Amino acid sequence: MQVNAAERPNDPFDRQRCLADWDQTRMERQVALVLGVGALGCGVALALARLGVKKMILLDYDVVDVSNLNRQILFSKTDVGRHKVDAAADGVRLHIVGATEVVAIHHDVLNYWGQLVRLCKREGVTVIFNNIDIGAYFDYACISLGKHLRIPVAAGSSYGRTWLTEYFSGKRGSSSFSYLNKEGDKVVFEKLHPSKIHTYETLNFVTVRSGKLFALPNYWM
């Protein structure tokens, strides 16, 4: 790896700028949408703050519970009962070393999907981090939105003892594993096609499979 010799003693991103293949000015133009600020989302937000992105938009519809405190690293005991996005925003601002703007939105993305789509367009979102674990259909919807907007999507989740990660580059002609390996109702996947994904005000229909509702967290009901 090549390293540039020039150093900037008072620049917190000096070590990044020294890397010949790293464009810190590009990082400072990024507008990141973080869907879900649970365990994974807190870690993502913390990393974005240290990387120096232009703006991060935190979106969640849950509140901090005492059971969250052992793994959701932006929260403390005083945050129990608060909206997660507000607590996460306060927590992550302590780690901003550049000029990152933090926006917190308490929002039900499943029931008000159309508002999310308009937010992405209005704010000029350049990358989506999906940390909301409500099923494969929703993961597919986020990838589909990335395809529609032609922006990258990174997703992560855990199940039992398994950690899953997925990435879509946003480039024309590229795809991702879950998008190419669909398991479920073909009718639902057809509705979630990139050419249609921006037309819905709600994604309530993604909770249905074979006539039965998925078991969703209470805050999505």
C-alpha positions, 0 to 999 in steps of 0.5 A, a space after each residue: 500500500 502506498 503512503 503519501 509523505 505529506 502530513 497534517 498535524 492538526 487534521 484528525 483524518 491525517 492518517 486516512 489522507 496519507 493513504 494514496 488510494 483513499 479519498 477523504 474529500 469523497 468521504 466528506 461528501 457522503 450522506 449516509 442513511 442508517 436504518 435502525 440504531 440497535 446493536 449493528 446500527 450503533 456501531 455503524 453510526 460510530 464508524 461513520 462519525 470517525 470516518 468524517 462523512 458529511 451527514 448521517 441520518 439515523 432512523 428508528 422507531 424503537 425506544 431504549 430498553 435496559 436489555 439493550 445496554 449490554 451491546 448497543 454502545 451509544 446508550 447508557 442507563 440514563 437513555 432507558 425509555 428514550 427514542 433510540 434515534 435521539 439517544 443514538 444521536 446524542 451518543 454519536 455526537 461525542 465521537 464526531 471528530 470532523 464536521 459530520 451533521 447528525 439527523 435523528 428521525 423517529 420513524 416507522 419505515 414499514 408503514 410510511 415507506 413513501 416518506 423514506 423514499 422522498 427523504 432519500 431523494 430530498 437529502 441526496 442520500 449516497 449510501 444506505 445501511 440497513 440494520 432493521 431485521 424484519 425479514 428477507 422481503 424488507 432486505 430485498 426492498 432496501 436493495 431494490 431501492 438502492 438499485 432504483 436510486 443507483 446508490 450502495 446498500 450495506 446490510 447486516 443482521 444476526 440470527 442465532 449464532 450466525 452473522 449475515 452481511 450483504 453489500 450492493 455497490 449501486 453500480 449499473 448491472 451489479 446485484 447482491 446475493 439476496 436479490 439474486 437468490 429470492 426465497 418466498 412469494 414471487 408476487 411479493 418480490 415482483 411488487 418490490 421490483 426496482 421499477 416499482 419500489 418508489 411508488 408505495 406509501 407503505 410496505 405492510 404487504 411484505 409482512 405477509 407470506 402464505 396468508 400469515 403474518 410474520 412475528 414482528 417486534 411490537 414497535 412495527 405494529 
